[in-house]
Amino acid sequence: MNIALKILFAFGLATGALLAQAAPFKPYPGAQIDEYTTEAVNRRAASKTGEDAGKTTIYVTTDAYEKVVAFYRRSGREFVMPGGLGQPSDLPEGKKLRQMYLILDGASGLRTSRSWLKIQSPYVGPTWKTDLKPGDAPIRELTAIMHVQAK
């Protein structure tokens, strides 16, 4: 193999290695962490597996779903859930739930990914929260960004 081909081959390998690494996650500008739900999700995951399953952080923003999706779209590859899951679906009160998944680390799917996002609007809070009072809204007009970092 001549020198030029060796250099081109080495460059291709180096580029591939860089692309395979996780894109660094950047919190959406102005988004706030939902501390209560973030802690609850991580606690439940650890109790189900009996070990540290990684970390999930949930951010919320009042910005439109489309604006948040546009911010993150170039950060990873969209993952389409099999069987139509992830498509807009009806919620009570006539609202539509919109969601998309983005794999940030080049993995083939969510199960093998070590870093992925779920963007969802409106924000549907945890269904296990039993201390809701009359008038509390488990569905809020926010856009949620769930960043999952698997071990």
Backbone as JSON, one array per atom type, in Angstrom:
{
  "sequence": "MNIALKILFAFGLATGALLAQAAPFKPYPGAQIDEYTTEAVNRRAASKTGEDAGKTTIYVTTDAYEKVVAFYRRSGREFVMPGGLGQPSDLPEGKKLRQMYLILDGASGLRTSRSWLKIQSPYVGPTWKTDLKPGDAPIRELTAIMHVQAK",
  "N": [[0.85, -1.18, 0.0], [0.6, 2.18, -0.87], [2.01, 5.26, 0.47], [0.19, 7.44, 0.45], [-2.31, 6.15, 0.4], [-2.17, 4.8, 2.85], [-2.13, 6.94, 4.65], [-4.63, 8.1, 4.08], [-6.3, 5.96, 4.84], [-5.68, 5.79, 7.61], [-6.61, 8.31, 8.4], [-9.33, 8.0, 7.84], [-10.0, 5.99, 9.73], [-9.5, 7.37, 12.13], [-11.35, 9.47, 11.92], [-13.74, 8.01, 11.92], [-13.64, 6.93, 14.51], [-13.88, 9.25, 16.03], [-16.47, 10.07, 15.29], [-17.97, 8.02, 16.36], [-17.96, 8.45, 19.05], [-19.78, 9.84, 21.84], [-21.83, 12.64, 21.24], [-21.39, 15.68, 22.89], [-23.66, 16.46, 25.46], [-25.73, 19.26, 25.59], [-27.41, 21.35, 27.72], [-30.64, 22.69, 27.03], [-30.93, 26.12, 26.25], [-31.92, 28.14, 28.92], [-33.61, 26.2, 29.97], [-34.92, 24.45, 32.8], [-34.01, 22.21, 35.43], [-36.14, 19.6, 36.34], [-36.24, 18.88, 39.36], [-37.62, 17.25, 41.28], [-38.88, 15.17, 39.74], [-36.67, 14.16, 38.33], [-35.05, 13.14, 40.43], [-36.85, 11.23, 41.45], [-37.21, 9.47, 39.26], [-34.61, 8.43, 38.92], [-34.25, 7.21, 41.41], [-36.28, 5.25, 41.35], [-35.4, 3.71, 39.14], [-32.99, 2.67, 40.14], [-33.97, 1.15, 42.27], [-35.41, -0.81, 40.96], [-33.49, -2.24, 39.51], [-31.58, -2.77, 41.34], [-29.11, -1.7, 41.32], [-26.85, 0.92, 40.23], [-28.19, 2.33, 37.52], [-27.42, 4.19, 35.75], [-27.89, 7.59, 34.73], [-30.61, 9.8, 34.65], [-31.74, 12.88, 33.57], [-34.14, 15.37, 33.78], [-35.24, 18.06, 32.02], [-37.11, 21.1, 31.75], [-38.9, 23.44, 29.72], [-40.49, 26.48, 28.7], [-40.49, 26.97, 26.06], [-41.47, 26.35, 22.65], [-42.18, 23.06, 21.35], [-41.22, 22.55, 18.72], [-39.13, 24.37, 18.49], [-37.32, 23.44, 20.41], [-36.77, 20.88, 19.4], [-35.54, 21.65, 16.99], [-33.2, 22.8, 18.02], [-31.83, 20.57, 19.05], [-31.7, 18.71, 16.97], [-29.42, 18.45, 15.23], [-27.62, 17.31, 16.91], [-27.66, 14.59, 17.15], [-28.85, 11.35, 16.04], [-32.08, 10.76, 14.87], [-34.25, 8.49, 16.43], [-36.63, 6.22, 15.53], [-39.38, 4.89, 17.05], [-40.35, 1.46, 17.09], [-43.35, 0.12, 15.62], [-44.91, 2.4, 15.55], [-44.9, 3.73, 17.95], [-44.22, 6.7, 19.7], [-45.23, 8.38, 17.83], [-47.45, 11.21, 17.38], [-49.95, 11.26, 19.88], [-53.25, 11.0, 21.34], [-54.26, 12.84, 24.19], [-55.95, 13.26, 27.37], [-58.41, 15.86, 27.52], [-58.26, 16.62, 24.91], [-55.71, 17.16, 23.93], [-52.61, 16.74, 22.09], [-49.96, 14.48, 22.36], [-46.66, 14.94, 21.66], [-43.58, 13.56, 20.68], [-40.09, 12.84, 20.42], [-37.15, 10.89, 19.8], [-33.66, 11.02, 20.24], [-30.56, 9.72, 19.42], [-27.46, 10.15, 20.81], [-24.92, 9.09, 20.68], [-24.25, 7.52, 18.47], [-25.11, 4.88, 18.59], [-26.99, 1.9, 17.69], [-29.57, 1.71, 18.62], [-31.95, 2.56, 21.28], [-31.6, 0.83, 23.45], [-28.94, 0.06, 23.32], [-27.61, 2.41, 23.38], [-25.62, 4.82, 25.1], [-26.12, 7.37, 25.63], [-28.82, 9.33, 25.2], [-31.73, 11.24, 24.08], [-35.06, 12.2, 24.95], [-37.57, 14.13, 23.7], [-40.4, 15.88, 24.58], [-43.76, 17.05, 24.39], [-47.02, 18.06, 25.34], [-45.7, 18.32, 28.73], [-45.91, 15.48, 30.54], [-46.31, 14.63, 33.73], [-44.97, 12.47, 36.38], [-46.68, 9.39, 36.66], [-46.88, 7.96, 38.95], [-47.0, 9.65, 41.04], [-48.62, 10.27, 43.87], [-49.57, 12.27, 45.48], [-51.07, 14.27, 44.31], [-53.2, 17.04, 44.28], [-56.65, 18.15, 44.14], [-57.12, 19.99, 41.2], [-54.43, 20.12, 40.62], [-52.24, 19.78, 37.89], [-51.33, 17.08, 36.06], [-50.56, 17.11, 33.46], [-48.7, 19.38, 31.8], [-48.25, 22.51, 30.14], [-45.56, 22.51, 28.9], [-42.32, 21.93, 27.44], [-40.52, 19.01, 27.61], [-37.25, 17.75, 28.18], [-35.6, 14.88, 28.25], [-32.68, 13.56, 29.32], [-30.83, 10.73, 28.99], [-28.32, 8.86, 30.43], [-26.72, 6.01, 30.15], [-25.17, 3.31, 31.96]],
  "CA": [[0.0, 0.0, 0.0], [1.47, 3.36, -0.9], [1.93, 6.18, 1.61], [-1.04, 8.24, 0.38], [-3.42, 5.29, 0.82], [-2.03, 4.55, 4.29], [-2.56, 8.16, 5.35], [-6.08, 8.2, 3.9], [-6.89, 4.91, 5.67], [-5.54, 6.21, 9.01], [-7.52, 9.44, 8.59], [-10.68, 7.43, 7.89], [-10.18, 5.33, 11.02], [-9.56, 8.4, 13.17], [-12.63, 10.16, 11.77], [-14.77, 7.08, 12.38], [-13.58, 6.85, 15.97], [-14.45, 10.49, 16.58], [-17.91, 10.08, 15.08], [-18.6, 7.0, 17.2], [-18.05, 8.92, 20.43], [-20.99, 10.58, 22.14], [-21.86, 14.09, 21.12], [-21.6, 16.2, 24.24], [-25.0, 16.97, 25.71], [-25.82, 20.66, 26.01], [-28.77, 21.68, 28.16], [-31.34, 23.69, 26.23], [-30.8, 27.43, 26.9], [-33.05, 28.57, 29.75], [-34.37, 25.08, 30.54], [-34.68, 24.2, 34.22], [-34.11, 20.8, 35.81], [-37.26, 19.19, 37.2], [-35.52, 18.17, 40.43], [-38.45, 16.22, 41.89], [-39.06, 14.02, 38.85], [-35.34, 13.61, 38.06], [-34.67, 12.31, 41.58], [-37.77, 10.09, 41.55], [-36.92, 8.54, 38.16], [-33.34, 7.76, 39.22], [-34.48, 6.35, 42.57], [-37.07, 4.09, 40.89], [-34.56, 2.86, 38.29], [-32.04, 1.96, 41.0], [-34.68, 0.16, 43.08], [-35.83, -1.91, 40.09], [-32.34, -3.04, 39.07], [-30.72, -3.06, 42.49], [-27.79, -1.12, 41.08], [-26.86, 2.2, 39.54], [-28.5, 2.07, 36.13], [-27.05, 5.36, 34.98], [-28.5, 8.82, 35.23], [-31.58, 10.49, 33.82], [-32.0, 14.25, 33.99], [-35.29, 15.91, 33.07], [-35.27, 19.52, 31.92], [-38.36, 21.63, 31.21], [-38.85, 24.8, 29.2], [-41.75, 26.98, 28.15], [-40.34, 27.13, 24.61], [-42.24, 25.43, 21.81], [-41.61, 21.76, 21.0], [-40.5, 22.66, 17.45], [-37.9, 25.12, 18.73], [-36.42, 22.55, 21.14], [-36.35, 19.85, 18.44], [-34.58, 22.28, 16.06], [-31.95, 22.99, 18.74], [-31.13, 19.29, 19.27], [-31.72, 17.82, 15.79], [-28.08, 18.21, 14.69], [-26.77, 16.7, 17.95], [-27.68, 13.13, 17.1], [-29.66, 10.7, 15.01], [-33.43, 10.48, 15.35], [-34.61, 7.08, 16.54], [-38.07, 6.05, 15.39], [-39.82, 3.73, 17.82], [-41.07, 0.47, 16.28], [-44.79, -0.01, 15.83], [-45.6, 3.68, 15.61], [-44.74, 4.4, 19.24], [-43.52, 7.95, 19.51], [-46.03, 9.24, 16.98], [-48.39, 11.99, 18.2], [-51.09, 10.49, 20.4], [-54.24, 11.81, 22.03], [-54.27, 12.92, 25.65], [-57.2, 13.82, 27.86], [-58.64, 17.28, 27.24], [-58.07, 16.86, 23.49], [-54.34, 17.54, 23.58], [-51.77, 15.75, 21.4], [-48.62, 14.27, 22.92], [-45.63, 14.83, 20.63], [-42.3, 13.16, 21.25], [-39.07, 12.3, 19.51], [-35.97, 10.34, 20.46], [-32.4, 11.27, 19.54], [-29.4, 8.98, 19.93], [-26.34, 11.09, 20.75], [-23.61, 8.43, 20.63], [-24.06, 6.69, 17.29], [-25.57, 3.51, 18.81], [-28.02, 1.49, 16.74], [-30.89, 1.82, 19.23], [-31.96, 3.1, 22.64], [-31.08, -0.16, 24.4], [-27.47, 0.0, 23.26], [-27.07, 3.77, 23.5], [-25.2, 5.27, 26.43], [-26.53, 8.77, 25.75], [-29.91, 9.65, 24.29], [-32.71, 12.23, 24.52], [-36.47, 12.17, 24.58], [-38.16, 15.46, 23.75], [-41.84, 15.62, 24.68], [-44.65, 18.16, 24.7], [-46.81, 18.71, 26.63], [-44.99, 17.55, 29.75], [-46.76, 14.62, 31.36], [-45.55, 14.32, 34.94], [-44.94, 11.06, 36.78], [-47.99, 8.82, 36.96], [-46.88, 7.35, 40.28], [-47.08, 10.7, 42.06], [-49.95, 10.09, 44.47], [-49.96, 13.39, 46.32], [-51.71, 15.33, 43.55], [-54.39, 17.6, 44.91], [-57.59, 18.61, 43.11], [-56.64, 21.18, 40.5], [-53.06, 19.91, 40.14], [-52.25, 19.33, 36.5], [-50.23, 16.19, 35.71], [-50.16, 17.46, 32.1], [-48.38, 20.81, 31.83], [-47.88, 23.11, 28.85], [-44.12, 22.68, 28.86], [-41.59, 20.94, 26.64], [-39.58, 18.28, 28.47], [-36.07, 17.16, 27.56], [-35.09, 13.85, 29.14], [-31.36, 13.09, 28.89], [-30.52, 9.45, 29.63], [-26.93, 8.42, 30.34], [-26.67, 4.64, 30.64], [-23.86, 2.82, 32.42]],
  "C": [[0.9, 1.24, 0.0], [1.16, 4.3, 0.26], [0.61, 6.95, 1.61], [-2.25, 7.42, 0.84], [-3.37, 5.0, 2.32], [-2.51, 5.75, 5.1], [-4.07, 8.32, 5.26], [-6.8, 7.18, 4.78], [-6.84, 5.3, 7.15], [-6.48, 7.37, 9.32], [-8.96, 8.94, 8.7], [-10.96, 6.74, 9.21], [-10.32, 6.35, 12.15], [-10.89, 9.15, 13.12], [-13.76, 9.28, 12.26], [-14.8, 6.96, 13.88], [-14.16, 8.09, 16.61], [-15.96, 10.52, 16.43], [-18.63, 9.09, 15.98], [-18.74, 7.45, 18.65], [-19.3, 9.78, 20.59], [-20.82, 12.07, 21.88], [-22.11, 14.65, 22.51], [-23.01, 16.78, 24.36], [-24.91, 18.42, 26.17], [-27.24, 20.9, 26.47], [-29.36, 22.78, 27.28], [-31.26, 25.03, 26.95], [-32.08, 27.82, 27.65], [-33.86, 27.45, 30.36], [-33.96, 24.88, 31.99], [-34.79, 22.7, 34.49], [-35.34, 20.61, 36.67], [-36.66, 18.28, 38.26], [-36.34, 17.0, 40.98], [-38.53, 14.97, 41.0], [-37.72, 13.38, 38.5], [-34.92, 12.68, 39.19], [-35.55, 11.07, 41.67], [-37.48, 9.04, 40.48], [-35.65, 7.76, 38.46], [-33.48, 6.81, 40.41], [-35.23, 5.08, 42.16], [-36.23, 3.15, 40.03], [-33.59, 2.05, 39.12], [-32.74, 0.89, 41.82], [-35.13, -1.03, 42.24], [-34.67, -2.82, 39.7], [-31.45, -3.46, 40.22], [-29.32, -2.51, 42.33], [-27.96, 0.23, 40.4], [-27.05, 1.93, 38.05], [-28.05, 3.19, 35.2], [-27.73, 6.58, 35.56], [-29.45, 9.39, 34.19], [-31.78, 11.88, 34.41], [-33.13, 14.8, 33.13], [-35.27, 17.43, 33.17], [-36.63, 19.93, 31.36], [-38.16, 23.07, 30.76], [-40.24, 25.19, 28.71], [-41.67, 27.16, 26.64], [-41.11, 26.04, 23.87], [-41.45, 24.16, 21.49], [-40.73, 21.88, 19.75], [-39.15, 23.37, 17.64], [-36.86, 24.25, 19.45], [-35.89, 21.46, 20.21], [-35.31, 20.43, 17.47], [-33.22, 22.47, 16.73], [-31.15, 21.69, 18.82], [-30.96, 18.45, 18.01], [-30.33, 17.5, 15.24], [-27.16, 17.51, 15.68], [-26.72, 15.18, 17.86], [-28.56, 12.64, 15.97], [-31.03, 10.39, 15.6], [-33.66, 8.97, 15.35], [-36.12, 7.0, 16.48], [-38.46, 4.76, 16.1], [-40.58, 2.76, 16.91], [-42.57, 0.49, 16.59], [-45.54, 1.3, 15.96], [-45.55, 4.36, 16.96], [-43.91, 5.65, 19.0], [-44.23, 8.89, 18.55], [-46.99, 10.05, 17.85], [-49.58, 11.13, 18.62], [-52.0, 11.42, 21.19], [-54.09, 11.71, 23.53], [-55.65, 13.4, 26.08], [-57.26, 15.32, 27.55], [-58.34, 17.63, 25.79], [-56.68, 17.28, 23.06], [-53.63, 16.39, 22.87], [-50.41, 15.69, 22.09], [-47.66, 14.08, 21.75], [-44.32, 14.47, 21.31], [-41.37, 12.67, 20.16], [-37.88, 11.85, 20.34], [-34.76, 10.62, 19.6], [-31.29, 10.49, 20.2], [-28.18, 9.87, 19.72], [-24.99, 10.42, 20.51], [-23.4, 7.49, 19.45], [-24.5, 5.24, 17.46], [-26.71, 3.19, 17.84], [-29.44, 1.63, 17.31], [-30.8, 2.34, 20.66], [-31.36, 2.12, 23.64], [-29.56, -0.21, 24.44], [-26.82, 1.37, 23.43], [-26.7, 4.07, 24.95], [-25.59, 6.72, 26.66], [-27.6, 9.08, 24.71], [-30.88, 10.63, 24.93], [-34.11, 11.81, 24.12], [-36.97, 13.59, 24.75], [-39.67, 15.26, 23.66], [-42.6, 16.9, 25.0], [-46.09, 17.73, 24.45], [-46.1, 17.76, 27.6], [-46.0, 16.79, 30.59], [-45.92, 14.18, 32.55], [-45.65, 12.85, 35.3], [-46.32, 10.55, 37.18], [-48.04, 8.2, 38.34], [-47.0, 8.38, 41.39], [-48.5, 10.69, 42.64], [-50.41, 11.27, 45.3], [-50.54, 14.56, 45.52], [-52.98, 15.77, 44.25], [-55.36, 18.01, 43.81], [-57.1, 19.93, 42.5], [-55.2, 21.06, 40.04], [-53.13, 19.34, 38.73], [-51.08, 18.4, 36.24], [-49.73, 16.44, 34.29], [-49.95, 18.97, 32.08], [-47.92, 21.29, 30.46], [-46.41, 23.51, 28.84], [-43.55, 21.69, 27.86], [-40.55, 20.33, 27.56], [-38.45, 17.71, 27.62], [-35.51, 16.16, 28.56], [-33.76, 13.35, 28.57], [-31.02, 11.84, 29.69], [-29.07, 9.11, 29.35], [-26.87, 7.03, 30.97], [-25.26, 4.28, 31.07], [-23.35, 1.79, 31.45]]
}
